[in-house]
């Protein structure tokens, strides 16, 4: 069964997410994962990040079955990091609920065990105010079966229903070029990420939507057309799908043209790989996970 949840309808822009030693590193794999959460790291990973989070609060009368554990972890892998997954053991539940003043299930929904934390795009304000609002906007997902398909379907619906207006549709035949894009938007000094897909798309792919949710305060995102040979030639696109990042080379003086640098992305075409690449360019990467400096398995 597909779960239902209330969500905030407000919009707002926020400063880039806070990075600290308590942020868990992204898996160096094209697959996603479910993170084990506790009260110490909950705020930095769930409330201070732009992502949608699905958090499974285990317990409530009986331990999670092996089938439920397997379904949850498989769903997290399938979402590939585009929606973040976490789980909380029964021993940590009360501490997290009380410390961050999370809402209790409504009467009749006491059996709900998965909570949705909305993306920061839906939250007004910045800093600690936005963290508190994200906690307040969290909601229990009712009627969500802890089965792989049900969890995946619900998670993908979050991305499908996310507005795509922030993604610029490039089309030289319509005059929607890189130049016109830089003339509009949020100022000429913001870098742009452009996706050249393997076919013309009616809607931006979920990968691009997820990247915009995660990094929309730092980059602007655009989608080109496969059939736009002029634009592919302009940026020397040899294969698709491809991604390039276009960044201004300083702020132009009055009367001077904006100079742009083009950085081709050459890694794996997956959310985790692209996110790690962006973070390496524009902000510090999270520290090693608690428990040592072991090098994670790298599939990228």
C-alpha positions as CSV (number, residue, x, y, z in Angstrom):
1,X,0.0,0.0,0.0
2,X,1.2,3.5,-0.8
3,X,1.6,5.6,2.3
4,X,0.1,9.0,2.8
5,X,1.6,11.9,4.7
6,X,0.9,15.6,5.3
7,X,3.5,18.0,4.0
8,X,4.4,21.7,4.1
9,X,3.4,23.8,1.2
10,X,5.6,26.9,1.9
11,X,8.7,27.6,-0.1
12,X,11.9,29.4,0.7
13,X,15.6,29.6,0.0
14,X,18.2,28.6,2.5
15,X,21.9,28.9,3.0
16,X,24.1,25.9,2.1
17,X,23.7,23.0,4.6
18,X,26.0,23.0,7.6
19,X,28.9,20.5,7.4
20,X,30.3,19.0,10.6
21,X,32.2,16.0,11.8
22,X,28.8,14.4,12.6
23,X,27.8,14.3,9.0
24,X,27.9,10.7,7.7
25,X,29.8,10.4,4.4
26,X,28.0,9.4,1.3
27,X,28.5,5.7,0.2
28,X,31.1,5.5,-2.5
29,X,28.7,3.3,-4.4
30,X,25.9,3.8,-7.0
31,X,23.5,2.2,-4.5
32,X,22.0,4.0,-1.6
33,X,22.0,2.8,2.0
34,X,20.1,3.2,5.3
35,X,22.1,5.1,8.0
36,X,21.9,4.0,11.6
37,X,20.8,7.2,13.5
38,X,21.0,8.2,17.1
39,X,20.4,11.4,19.1
40,X,24.0,12.6,18.7
41,X,24.1,12.7,14.9
42,X,20.3,13.1,14.1
43,X,20.3,16.8,13.8
44,X,23.3,17.2,11.5
45,X,22.2,14.4,9.2
46,X,18.5,14.7,9.0
47,X,17.5,18.3,10.0
48,X,20.4,20.2,8.6
49,X,20.5,18.6,5.2
50,X,18.4,19.6,2.2
51,X,17.3,16.0,1.4
52,X,14.1,14.2,1.9
53,X,14.6,11.7,4.7
54,X,12.6,8.6,5.5
55,X,13.3,7.5,9.0
56,X,12.2,4.1,10.4
57,X,11.6,4.2,14.1
58,X,11.9,0.5,15.1
59,X,10.2,-1.0,18.2
60,X,6.8,-0.2,19.5
61,X,6.0,-3.6,20.9
62,X,7.9,-6.0,18.7
63,X,11.3,-6.1,17.1
64,X,11.7,-5.6,13.4
65,X,11.5,-8.8,11.5
66,X,14.3,-9.9,9.2
67,X,11.9,-9.5,6.2
68,X,11.3,-5.9,7.2
69,X,15.0,-5.2,7.7
70,X,15.7,-6.6,4.3
71,X,12.9,-4.7,2.6
72,X,14.0,-1.4,4.1
73,X,17.7,-1.9,3.1
74,X,16.8,-3.0,-0.4
75,X,14.6,0.0,-0.9
76,X,17.3,2.3,0.3
77,X,19.7,0.7,-2.2
78,X,17.3,1.2,-5.0
79,X,16.8,4.9,-4.3
80,X,20.5,5.3,-4.8
81,X,20.8,8.3,-2.4
82,X,18.2,10.4,-4.2
83,X,16.0,10.1,-1.0
84,X,17.9,9.5,2.2
85,X,17.0,6.6,4.5
86,X,17.7,6.2,8.2
87,X,16.7,3.9,11.0
88,X,16.4,4.4,14.7
89,X,16.6,1.6,17.3
90,X,13.9,1.4,19.9
91,X,16.5,2.4,22.6
92,X,17.1,5.7,20.8
93,X,13.6,6.6,19.8
94,X,12.5,8.4,23.0
95,X,15.7,10.5,23.1
96,X,15.3,11.7,19.5
97,X,11.5,12.3,19.8
98,X,12.0,14.4,23.0
99,X,15.2,16.2,22.1
100,X,13.9,17.4,18.7
101,X,10.2,17.7,19.7
102,X,9.0,15.5,16.9
103,X,5.2,15.1,16.4
104,X,3.5,12.0,17.8
105,X,1.3,9.8,15.6
106,X,-2.3,11.0,15.4
107,X,-4.9,9.0,17.2
108,X,-5.6,5.8,15.3
109,X,-2.2,5.9,13.6
110,X,-0.1,4.7,16.6
111,X,1.2,1.8,14.5
112,X,3.0,4.1,12.0
113,X,6.7,3.6,12.3
114,X,8.2,5.6,9.4
115,X,8.5,9.4,9.5
116,X,8.9,11.7,6.5
117,X,11.2,14.7,6.9
118,X,10.5,17.1,4.0
119,X,13.2,18.6,1.8
120,X,14.6,22.0,2.9
121,X,13.1,23.6,-0.2
122,X,9.7,23.4,1.6
123,X,11.0,25.1,4.7
124,X,11.1,28.9,5.2
125,X,14.0,30.4,7.2
126,X,17.6,29.6,7.7
127,X,19.9,28.1,10.2
128,X,18.5,26.8,13.5
129,X,15.0,28.3,12.6
130,X,14.9,26.1,9.5
131,X,16.1,23.1,11.5
132,X,13.3,23.5,13.9
133,X,10.7,23.9,11.1
134,X,11.9,20.8,9.4
135,X,11.4,18.9,12.6
136,X,7.9,20.5,13.0
137,X,7.0,19.6,9.4
138,X,7.9,16.0,9.9
139,X,5.0,13.6,9.6
140,X,4.2,9.9,10.1
141,X,3.5,8.0,7.0
142,X,0.3,6.1,7.5
143,X,-0.6,2.8,5.8
144,X,2.9,2.2,4.5
145,X,3.7,-1.4,4.4
146,X,7.3,-2.3,5.2
147,X,7.7,-4.0,1.9
148,X,10.3,-3.2,-0.7
149,X,8.0,-2.2,-3.5
150,X,5.7,0.0,-1.3
151,X,8.7,1.8,0.2
152,X,10.3,2.4,-3.3
153,X,7.0,3.6,-4.8
154,X,6.4,6.1,-2.0
155,X,10.0,7.4,-2.1
156,X,9.9,7.9,-5.9
157,X,6.6,9.7,-5.6
158,X,8.3,12.3,-3.4
159,X,10.7,13.1,-6.3
160,X,8.0,12.9,-9.0
161,X,5.8,15.3,-7.2
162,X,8.6,17.7,-6.5
163,X,8.3,20.8,-8.7
164,X,10.6,21.0,-11.6
165,X,10.4,24.8,-12.2
166,X,13.9,25.5,-10.8
167,X,15.4,23.3,-13.6
168,X,16.1,25.4,-16.7
169,X,15.0,23.8,-20.1
170,X,17.8,24.6,-22.6
171,X,16.7,24.7,-26.3
172,X,18.6,26.8,-28.8
173,X,15.7,26.7,-31.3
174,X,13.6,28.5,-28.7
175,X,16.3,31.0,-27.7
176,X,16.9,29.3,-24.4
177,X,20.7,29.2,-24.5
178,X,23.4,29.2,-21.9
179,X,23.8,32.9,-22.5
180,X,20.2,33.7,-21.9
181,X,20.2,31.5,-18.8
182,X,23.1,33.4,-17.3
183,X,21.4,36.7,-18.0
184,X,18.4,35.6,-15.9
185,X,18.2,33.5,-12.8
186,X,19.9,34.3,-9.6
187,X,22.8,36.3,-10.8
188,X,25.7,35.7,-13.2
189,X,28.1,34.4,-10.6
190,X,26.2,31.2,-9.8
191,X,27.6,28.1,-11.5
192,X,25.4,25.9,-13.6
193,X,25.1,22.2,-14.0
194,X,23.8,21.0,-17.4
195,X,22.6,17.5,-18.2
196,X,22.7,16.2,-21.8
197,X,20.3,13.2,-21.8
198,X,20.4,10.2,-24.1
199,X,16.9,11.2,-25.5
200,X,14.6,14.1,-25.5
201,X,12.7,14.2,-22.2
202,X,9.2,15.7,-21.4
203,X,10.1,16.0,-17.8
204,X,13.5,16.3,-16.0
205,X,14.7,12.9,-14.8
206,X,14.5,12.1,-11.1
207,X,18.3,12.1,-10.8
208,X,18.3,15.8,-11.9
209,X,15.4,16.7,-9.5
210,X,17.2,15.0,-6.6
211,X,20.4,16.9,-7.4
212,X,18.5,20.2,-7.5
213,X,16.9,19.5,-4.1
214,X,20.3,18.7,-2.7
215,X,22.4,21.5,-4.2
216,X,19.9,24.1,-5.4
217,X,21.2,26.7,-3.0
218,X,24.7,26.3,-4.5
219,X,24.1,25.6,-8.2
220,X,21.5,26.2,-10.9
221,X,20.4,23.1,-12.9
222,X,19.6,22.8,-16.6
223,X,18.4,20.1,-19.0
224,X,19.4,20.1,-22.6
225,X,17.7,18.2,-25.5
226,X,19.3,15.2,-27.2
227,X,18.0,16.6,-30.6
228,X,19.7,20.0,-30.0
229,X,22.8,19.3,-32.2
230,X,23.8,23.0,-32.0
231,X,24.1,22.9,-28.2
232,X,25.9,19.5,-28.2
233,X,28.4,20.8,-30.7
234,X,28.9,24.1,-28.7
235,X,29.9,22.1,-25.6
236,X,31.7,19.3,-27.5
237,X,29.4,16.6,-26.1
238,X,30.7,13.3,-27.5
239,X,28.3,10.8,-25.7
240,X,25.1,10.9,-23.7
241,X,24.1,11.1,-21.0
242,X,26.7,13.7,-20.0
243,X,27.0,16.4,-17.4
244,X,29.1,19.6,-17.5
245,X,29.4,22.3,-14.9
246,X,29.7,25.8,-16.3
247,X,31.3,28.3,-13.8
248,X,32.0,32.0,-14.3
249,X,35.7,32.9,-14.2
250,X,35.3,35.8,-11.7
251,X,32.9,38.7,-11.8
252,X,33.1,40.8,-15.0
253,X,33.8,44.5,-14.8
254,X,31.3,46.9,-16.3
255,X,31.3,46.6,-20.1
256,X,33.2,43.3,-20.1
257,X,31.7,40.0,-21.2
258,X,31.3,37.2,-18.7
259,X,34.0,34.6,-19.1
260,X,32.9,31.0,-18.5
261,X,34.9,27.9,-17.7
262,X,33.5,24.5,-18.6
263,X,34.2,21.5,-16.4
264,X,33.1,18.1,-17.9
265,X,32.0,15.5,-15.4
266,X,33.6,12.2,-16.1
267,X,32.4,10.0,-13.3
268,X,29.6,7.5,-12.9
269,X,26.2,8.8,-13.8
270,X,24.6,8.2,-10.4
271,X,23.5,10.4,-7.6
272,X,26.2,9.5,-5.0
273,X,29.0,9.9,-7.5
274,X,27.8,13.2,-8.8
275,X,27.1,14.5,-5.3
276,X,30.6,13.5,-4.1
277,X,32.0,15.3,-7.1
278,X,30.1,18.5,-6.5
279,X,31.0,18.5,-2.8
280,X,34.6,18.1,-3.6
281,X,34.4,21.2,-5.7
282,X,32.4,23.6,-3.6
283,X,32.4,22.5,0.1
284,X,34.3,20.3,2.5
285,X,33.4,16.6,2.4
286,X,32.1,15.0,5.7
287,X,34.6,13.4,8.0
288,X,35.1,9.7,8.3
289,X,32.3,7.8,10.0
290,X,32.5,7.2,13.8
291,X,34.5,4.1,14.6
292,X,37.7,4.6,12.6
293,X,39.2,5.8,9.4
294,X,38.5,2.7,7.3
295,X,38.4,3.3,3.6
296,X,34.9,2.6,2.3
297,X,34.4,0.2,-0.6
298,X,34.5,2.2,-3.8
299,X,32.3,1.1,-6.7
300,X,32.6,4.5,-8.5
